Amino acid sequence: MDTSTPYAALPVRVTWENTDTAGYIHNSIVFRWFEQGELEWFRALGIHWKSFPDYGFPRVHVEARFLHPLYFDDLCELRTKVGQVRAATYILRHEVHKAGRLAVQGQVTVCCVAVADGKPRVLPERMREVLQGLGRPS
């Protein structure tokens, strides 16, 4: 991850219920971690989802690339940063590191929609300003 762009770090641990019978992390767990990273980072930035009751933020694309295995009880660091900001969407890039080694890379594309009709809407001004200040607007 390019450290010239600000990122948030969150400690995460592979717990027993998040592993398969061989003790490896189940692949779906990193997507939960990505959600945690986004929510905690936004909270720290003063962006609270309850402030936008008329908007929804569905994930329209998610991906993860597993580079090194993660096992039960591994302590990891999730790093989250802004990848791209557009009028109605933003992309967050995520990395999971274990003992200083990159284990998982991923990204999530989020679209802003109106709750009333589910149609795309421009990101709320406060959210867009904060995200653009952290990433590369396009």
C-alpha positions in Angstrom: 0.0 0.0 0.0 1.3 3.4 -0.9 1.8 5.1 2.5 1.9 8.6 1.0 -1.9 8.4 1.0 -3.4 8.4 4.5 -4.7 5.0 5.7 -6.4 3.7 8.8 -5.0 0.7 10.7 -7.2 -1.7 12.7 -6.0 -4.8 14.6 -7.9 -7.9 13.7 -7.5 -11.5 14.8 -8.4 -14.8 13.2 -10.9 -16.3 15.6 -11.9 -20.0 15.9 -15.4 -19.6 14.3 -13.8 -17.8 11.3 -11.6 -20.8 10.3 -12.2 -24.0 8.4 -11.4 -27.5 9.8 -7.8 -27.1 8.9 -7.4 -23.9 10.8 -7.2 -21.6 7.8 -9.3 -18.4 7.7 -12.5 -18.7 5.8 -12.3 -16.4 2.7 -15.5 -14.6 3.5 -14.1 -13.2 6.8 -11.9 -10.6 5.1 -15.0 -9.0 3.6 -16.3 -8.6 7.1 -13.0 -7.1 8.1 -13.2 -4.7 5.2 -16.5 -3.5 6.5 -15.1 -3.0 10.0 -12.2 -1.1 8.6 -14.4 1.2 6.6 -16.8 1.9 9.5 -14.1 2.5 12.1 -12.2 4.8 9.8 -15.2 6.8 8.8 -16.2 7.1 12.5 -12.7 8.4 13.3 -13.1 10.9 10.4 -16.4 12.2 11.8 -18.5 10.5 9.2 -21.4 8.7 10.8 -23.9 6.6 8.7 -26.8 7.8 10.9 -26.1 11.3 9.5 -27.4 10.2 6.1 -30.8 8.6 6.7 -32.0 9.2 3.1 -29.0 7.4 1.6 -28.0 3.8 1.2 -24.4 2.6 0.4 -24.6 -0.8 -1.2 -21.4 -2.6 -2.2 -21.4 -3.0 -6.0 -18.1 -4.8 -6.4 -15.8 -6.6 -3.9 -12.6 -8.5 -4.4 -9.8 -10.0 -2.4 -6.5 -11.6 -3.4 -5.1 -14.0 -0.9 -1.3 -13.9 -1.0 -0.3 -15.8 2.1 -2.4 -18.0 4.4 -3.9 -16.8 7.7 -4.5 -19.2 10.5 -6.5 -19.4 13.7 -5.3 -16.9 16.3 -3.1 -14.9 13.9 -3.0 -11.2 14.9 -3.2 -9.1 11.8 -3.4 -5.4 10.8 -6.1 -4.2 8.4 -5.2 -1.1 6.5 -7.9 0.8 4.7 -7.5 3.8 2.4 -9.4 5.7 -0.3 -8.6 4.5 -3.8 -10.9 6.6 -5.9 -13.8 9.0 -5.4 -16.4 9.8 -8.1 -19.8 11.6 -8.0 -21.8 8.7 -6.7 -19.2 6.0 -5.8 -16.0 5.5 -4.0 -13.5 2.7 -3.9 -11.7 1.7 -0.7 -8.5 -0.4 -0.9 -7.7 -2.8 1.9 -4.6 -4.7 2.9 -4.3 -7.3 5.6 -0.8 -7.7 7.1 0.5 -10.4 9.3 3.9 -9.9 11.1 4.8 -7.2 8.6 3.9 -9.4 5.5 1.1 -8.6 3.1 -1.3 -11.5 3.3 -4.5 -10.1 1.6 -5.2 -7.3 -0.9 -8.7 -6.2 -1.7 -11.0 -3.4 -2.7 -14.6 -2.5 -2.3 -16.7 -0.2 -4.6 -19.5 1.5 -2.8 -22.4 3.3 -4.6 -24.6 6.0 -3.0 -28.3 5.5 -3.6 -31.5 7.1 -2.4 -33.3 4.9 0.1 -36.7 6.0 -1.4 -36.1 4.6 -4.9 -32.7 2.8 -4.8 -31.3 5.0 -7.6 -27.8 6.3 -7.6 -27.3 9.7 -6.0 -24.3 12.1 -5.7 -22.4 11.3 -2.5 -23.4 13.6 0.4 -21.2 16.7 0.3 -19.5 16.2 3.7 -18.6 12.6 2.8 -17.3 13.5 -0.6 -15.2 16.4 0.7 -13.6 14.1 3.4 -12.9 11.3 0.9 -11.5 13.5 -1.8 -9.2 15.1 0.8 -7.8 11.6 1.5 -7.6 10.1 -1.9 -7.3 11.0 -5.5 -10.6 12.4 -6.9 -11.5 11.7 -10.4 
